[in-house]
Amino acid sequence: MGGPVLSWVAPFSPSAAQLEALSPLAVLARGYSLTLMSDGATVLRSSDTVGPGDLIQTFLAGGAVLSRVESTTPGPDRSVALATPGPEPLDKNPSLTP
């Protein structure tokens, strides 16, 4: 009796596993977090959008944390970071080789 149902479901198993890996709860379980502004609906994506004294709420796999911002640090300018060459390889920089 279970044969026809299982044969119908089998092609969807890899997709289901991929979807499960991307689910919000699975992402939190891997150590990521989700931080919202004090309105409880806006995702905090940049330190530019909060300031000292603002309340933020961070959701973790094991609960939530309510925090008050003390200070912020601006993030990197992505356009500059993409255009800037990376560090020299160790073998090209004599001061870094033993």
N, C-alpha and C positions, 0 to 999 in steps of 0.2 A: 504494500500500500504506500510506503514512503518513497519508492523508487521514482515515480513520475515527478513528484514534487522536488526531490533532490536533484534530478537531472535538469529541471527548469531553473533551480536556484544556483547550481554550480557555476555557470558562466558569470554570475554577478559577484561571486566570492572575492576575487581580487579587487574589484571596485569597492566593495564594502570595506575591505581592510584598508584601502587607501583613504577612503572617507573617514574611517574611524581614526586613523593616524593624524588627520587634519582637524578633528573635532576640537572645539575650544577646550574641553576638559582634558583631552589627551595632550594638547600643547601645554597647558598649565602643569600637568603631571611631569613633563620633561624639564620643568624648572623655569619656565617663562612666567610672566605675570601680566596682568592687565590693569592699568591705572586710569581712573576716571577723574574728571574735574568734579568740583563740589556739587554740580547740578545732577550728578549721578548718571548722566547719559552721554557726555562728551568724552571721547577717548583722549588722553593726554599723549600727544605725539611729539611735542617739542617743549624744551624748557622755556622757550620764549613766551609760552601761553600762560605761565603761572609766575607768581612773585611771592616774596616773603609774606608770610601770614596766611596764604591761601591753604584751604583744606583740600586734600586729595585722598582718594580711596583706592587701594591696591588689592586686587583679587589674586590669590595664590591657589594652588591645588588644595592646600590645607586651611583655607579660611580667608580672611580679609584683614587689612590693616588700614586704619584711618590715620593720616599723617598731616602735620602742618609744615609747610615749606619754610625753611630757614633762609636758604639762599639757592641761587641757580647758577649754572655755568652754561654759556652758549655752546651749542653743538658745532661741529665742523661745517664750514661752507662746502657743501658737496661739490659745487662746480670747481672750486679750487682743488679739492682733494682728488677729483678725477683727473685733473690736468697736471698735477704735481707728480713727478717721477718718484718711485719708491726708493728706499735706502739701497746703497750699494751692496752687492753680495759680499759676504765675509772674505772671500778669496781676492776680491778687488780692492779691499780697504786694508792696507798694511797695519794700521793701528789696531785693528780688531783681530788679527791673526796671532796665534800663540808664538 
